[in-house]
Amino acid sequence: MPKYLPPLTAFLTFFFIAILVVPAHADNHEKPPAIRTIVISTPSTGWPPYIIPPQKNADNDTGIMMEVMETISNRIGYHMNTVHFPEKRSQLLLAEGRVDAYAKAKEWVKNPCLYSWTDPIVTTTDVLVFLKKKPIQFQTPMDLSGLNIGIVYGFSYPSLDPLFDKAIIKCHTSKCTKNLLLMVQRGHIHAAATNRHVAEWIIKNNSEFSTTDFAYSTTPIGSAPYRFAFSKNRNWTPFIKNFNHELASMKKSGEFEKILSRYTKTLP
């Protein structure tokens, strides 16, 4: 037997060994699981403190709803990506499956059965906001007869709408809650119907307002559990099941309360 292999023989021997060995070696190492993306549609103006548009050098929205979604998504192997569309456009894209989810309450949607829903994340409460020096007391909506009440254009309040329709309460609309608060401040309307935490956030973060100027009705005009609606064009059932499980764990451990407090702890 020769002590060395001829060059051609050595090359062929090495080549066939490589063919046999390399695939077997590769099969012993699983590829890491791919990170899947979940696309959340949000309004470009946000809805602070629940949804806050991206800050400088940030990719995604923040706020109570978005931080909860991003935290849980990351834990179950998803990357959250936010895109911005108007409300009606978001609903259309969601129905078509061109976005995956958006934040909403079932009570604010005409056909909630068109979507798959997570468990509630947080309950939103609507109140009347008025000047502290001109308080408004009421037990039922009829007690507001003759008043000028402002609402955001396109929003609906089931307890007030019948009275708006009959002009028992005079309805004034504006494009955003900040404008409504300016109208209250300047005496153009008696009160604004809006979400309490949204009003508090705007008053706290805008120099035009003072936190001592406004007061809030003790009687709510409505409340609804805020959650995420998912498109039925894809099977999001496993994700929603895992999301609900993680959400329940976060609430039990106190982690959710810490997220909530970051956005509401300075509010009364």
Buried (B, 14 or more C-beta within 10 A) or exposed (E): EEEEEEEEEEEEEEEEEEEEEEEEEEEEEEEEEEEEEBBBBBBEEBBBBBBBBBEEEEEBBBBBBBBBBBBBBEEBEBEBBBBBBEBEEBBBBBBEEBBBBBBBBBBBBEEBEEBBBBBBBBEBBBBBBBBEEEEBEBEEBEEBEEBBBBBBEEBEBEBBBEBBEEEBBBBBEBEBBBBBBBBBBEEEBBBBBBBBBBBBBBBEEEEEBEEEBBBBBEBEBBBBBBBBBBBBEEEBEEBBEBBBEBBEEBBEEEBBEEBBEBBBEEBE
